[in-house]
Amino acid sequence: MLHDENDEEDDIPRLSAETLAALQEFYLEEEQRNMEEDAAISSTNTNMPKEDWQLSQFWYDEGTARTLANECISSVGENGRVAFISSPTIFAKLKELHPDISSNSVCLEYDRRFSSIFGLNYIFYDYNEPLNLPESLKSSFDLVVLDPPFLSEECLEKSAKTAQYLTNGKILLCTGTVMEDAAYRLLNVKRLKFTPKHSNNLSNEFSCFSNFDTKLL
């Protein structure tokens, strides 16, 4: 029996006009969302890689990164040294705003993508080995900024050991507000008024803590 080509075409399932319109709208919204995310990330620093949520990476927005970088400068002066633990967004902004000062500072980070971005200022860091660091770095930084990747007391405790090893005094901590009691117990830091914000909004409330009198926070 011969089949007409039109009959075969009629057998092919087709989407209704309403469904097609809904799909098109979905794809357009998805594309727009991806563009907005990329723009939000790149606005902080053009060299920043995309967040890797497997590593619990959430970059700060432009205003937060700028404020925290400027606080670092205010706290240590032009000849100061700052160690950034798991906080590459702030270090990237410091490099952008004050390249001379950032040359004396370092970023300790697990993500090796930052090695090519920060060069000699990058130090591989795994919070599970908090003291696996060169002895030359001990007590050699005027300020240590840390942002532990996970909201757990274990992660904070190990990151705190690193901060205490590196600092000769000042500590600035950015983490979930829920860690306030542990932060005070482990680092003797108190919550500040400033609220850090991220490029991608997080459900957890974040705060900054310090063991010294800040000027901008």
C-alpha positions as CSV (number, residue, x, y, z in Angstrom):
1,M,0.0,0.0,0.0
2,L,1.4,3.4,-1.0
3,H,1.5,6.2,1.6
4,D,1.1,9.8,0.7
5,E,4.0,12.0,2.0
6,N,1.5,14.3,3.6
7,D,0.1,11.3,5.6
8,E,3.6,10.6,7.0
9,E,4.0,14.2,8.0
10,D,0.7,14.1,9.7
11,D,2.0,11.2,11.9
12,I,4.9,13.4,13.2
13,P,3.9,14.8,16.7
14,R,3.7,18.5,16.7
15,L,3.7,21.0,19.6
16,S,0.9,23.4,19.9
17,A,1.4,27.1,19.3
18,E,1.0,27.8,23.0
19,T,3.6,25.2,24.0
20,L,6.1,26.5,21.4
21,A,5.6,30.0,22.7
22,A,6.1,28.9,26.3
23,L,9.3,27.0,25.3
24,Q,10.7,30.1,23.5
25,E,9.9,32.2,26.5
26,F,11.7,29.7,28.8
27,Y,14.8,29.7,26.6
28,L,14.9,33.4,26.4
29,E,14.6,33.8,30.2
30,E,17.3,31.1,30.6
31,E,19.6,33.0,28.3
32,Q,19.0,36.3,30.0
33,R,19.6,34.8,33.4
34,N,23.0,33.3,32.2
35,M,24.0,36.7,30.8
36,E,23.1,38.5,34.0
37,E,25.1,35.9,36.0
38,D,28.1,36.3,33.8
39,A,27.8,40.1,34.0
40,A,27.5,40.1,37.7
41,I,30.6,37.9,38.1
42,S,32.7,39.8,35.6
43,S,31.7,43.2,37.1
44,T,33.7,42.3,40.2
45,N,36.9,41.5,38.2
46,T,37.3,40.8,34.5
47,N,39.8,38.0,35.3
48,M,37.7,36.2,37.8
49,P,36.7,32.7,36.7
50,K,33.2,31.5,37.0
51,E,32.1,30.3,40.4
52,D,32.5,26.6,41.0
53,W,29.7,25.7,43.4
54,Q,31.3,22.2,43.9
55,L,34.0,24.2,45.8
56,S,31.4,26.3,47.5
57,Q,32.5,29.4,45.6
58,F,30.3,32.6,45.8
59,W,31.9,35.8,44.6
60,Y,31.2,39.1,46.3
61,D,29.5,41.8,44.3
62,E,31.3,44.9,43.2
63,G,30.4,47.1,46.1
64,T,31.3,44.5,48.7
65,A,34.7,43.6,47.1
66,R,35.6,47.3,46.8
67,T,34.6,48.2,50.4
68,L,36.6,45.2,51.8
69,A,39.6,45.9,49.6
70,N,39.6,49.6,50.7
71,E,39.3,48.5,54.3
72,C,42.4,46.4,53.9
73,I,44.3,49.5,52.7
74,S,43.0,51.6,55.5
75,S,43.9,48.9,58.1
76,V,47.5,48.2,57.0
77,G,48.7,51.3,55.1
78,E,50.6,51.5,51.8
79,N,53.5,49.3,53.0
80,G,51.4,46.7,54.7
81,R,51.0,43.0,53.9
82,V,47.7,41.2,53.7
83,A,47.0,37.5,53.5
84,F,43.7,36.5,51.9
85,I,42.5,33.0,52.9
86,S,39.8,31.6,50.5
87,S,38.8,35.1,49.6
88,P,40.0,35.6,46.0
89,T,37.4,38.2,45.1
90,I,38.8,40.7,47.6
91,F,42.4,40.1,46.6
92,A,41.4,40.6,42.9
93,K,39.8,43.9,43.7
94,L,42.8,44.9,45.7
95,K,45.1,44.2,42.7
96,E,42.8,46.3,40.6
97,L,42.6,49.3,42.9
98,H,46.1,49.2,44.5
99,P,48.5,47.0,42.4
100,D,51.6,48.3,44.4
101,I,50.1,47.2,47.7
102,S,48.8,43.9,46.4
103,S,52.3,42.9,45.3
104,N,53.3,42.4,48.9
105,S,50.2,40.4,49.7
106,V,49.2,36.8,49.0
107,C,46.0,34.8,48.2
108,L,45.8,31.3,49.7
109,E,43.3,29.4,47.7
110,Y,42.4,25.8,46.9
111,D,41.3,26.5,43.3
112,R,44.4,26.3,41.2
113,R,42.8,28.4,38.4
114,F,43.9,31.4,40.4
115,S,47.6,30.4,40.0
116,S,47.6,31.8,36.4
117,I,45.6,34.9,37.5
118,F,47.6,35.9,40.6
119,G,51.0,34.5,39.7
120,L,53.6,34.6,42.4
121,N,51.0,36.0,44.8
122,Y,49.1,32.7,44.7
123,I,49.6,30.0,47.3
124,F,47.8,26.7,47.1
125,Y,45.8,26.1,50.3
126,D,43.7,23.3,51.6
127,Y,42.0,24.1,54.9
128,N,42.2,20.4,55.8
129,E,46.0,21.0,56.2
130,P,45.8,24.4,58.0
131,L,49.6,24.6,58.9
132,N,51.0,23.2,55.7
133,L,52.6,26.5,54.8
134,P,56.1,27.9,54.4
135,E,57.6,28.9,57.8
136,S,58.7,32.2,56.2
137,L,55.0,33.2,56.2
138,K,54.6,32.8,60.0
139,S,53.5,36.1,61.7
140,S,54.4,38.0,58.6
141,F,51.1,39.7,57.7
142,D,49.7,42.9,59.1
143,L,46.2,41.7,58.3
144,V,44.6,38.3,57.5
145,V,41.3,38.2,55.7
146,L,39.6,34.9,55.7
147,D,36.3,33.6,54.2
148,P,36.1,29.8,55.0
149,P,34.4,28.0,52.1
150,F,32.0,26.0,54.2
151,L,29.7,27.0,57.0
152,S,30.8,24.5,59.5
153,E,32.7,24.8,62.8
154,E,35.3,22.3,61.6
155,C,36.1,24.5,58.5
156,L,36.2,27.6,60.6
157,E,38.4,26.1,63.2
158,K,41.0,24.9,60.7
159,S,40.9,28.2,58.8
160,A,41.3,30.0,62.1
161,K,44.5,28.1,62.8
162,T,45.9,29.3,59.4
163,A,44.9,32.9,60.2
164,Q,46.6,32.8,63.6
165,Y,49.7,31.3,62.0
166,L,49.9,34.1,59.4
167,T,48.9,37.2,61.3
168,N,50.9,39.5,63.5
169,G,47.7,41.0,64.9
170,K,44.7,41.9,62.8
171,I,42.1,39.4,61.6
172,L,39.0,40.2,59.4
173,L,36.6,37.3,59.0
174,C,33.7,37.1,56.5
175,T,31.3,34.2,57.0
176,G,27.7,33.2,57.8
177,T,26.2,35.1,60.7
178,V,25.3,31.7,62.2
179,M,29.0,31.2,63.0
180,E,29.2,34.3,65.3
181,D,29.6,32.4,68.6
182,A,32.2,30.0,67.1
183,A,34.0,33.0,65.5
184,Y,34.3,34.8,68.8
185,R,35.5,31.7,70.6
186,L,38.1,30.7,68.0
187,L,39.4,34.1,66.9
188,N,38.1,36.6,69.4
189,V,36.4,38.6,66.7
190,K,33.2,40.6,67.0
191,R,30.5,41.2,64.4
192,L,30.6,44.5,62.4
193,K,27.7,46.6,61.0
194,F,28.8,46.0,57.4
195,T,26.9,43.2,55.5
196,P,28.8,41.6,52.7
197,K,26.8,40.7,49.6
198,H,27.3,38.3,46.8
199,S,26.9,38.5,43.0
200,N,24.4,35.6,43.3
201,N,22.1,36.1,46.2
202,L,22.5,33.5,49.0
203,S,19.9,32.3,51.4
204,N,22.4,32.4,54.3
205,E,22.9,35.7,56.1
206,F,26.5,36.8,56.0
207,S,28.5,39.1,58.3
208,C,32.0,40.5,58.8
209,F,33.9,40.1,62.0
210,S,37.1,41.6,63.3
211,N,39.4,41.8,66.3
212,F,40.3,45.4,65.7
213,D,38.6,48.8,65.1
214,T,37.8,49.0,61.4
215,K,37.4,52.3,59.5
216,L,34.9,51.4,56.8
217,L,33.0,48.5,58.2
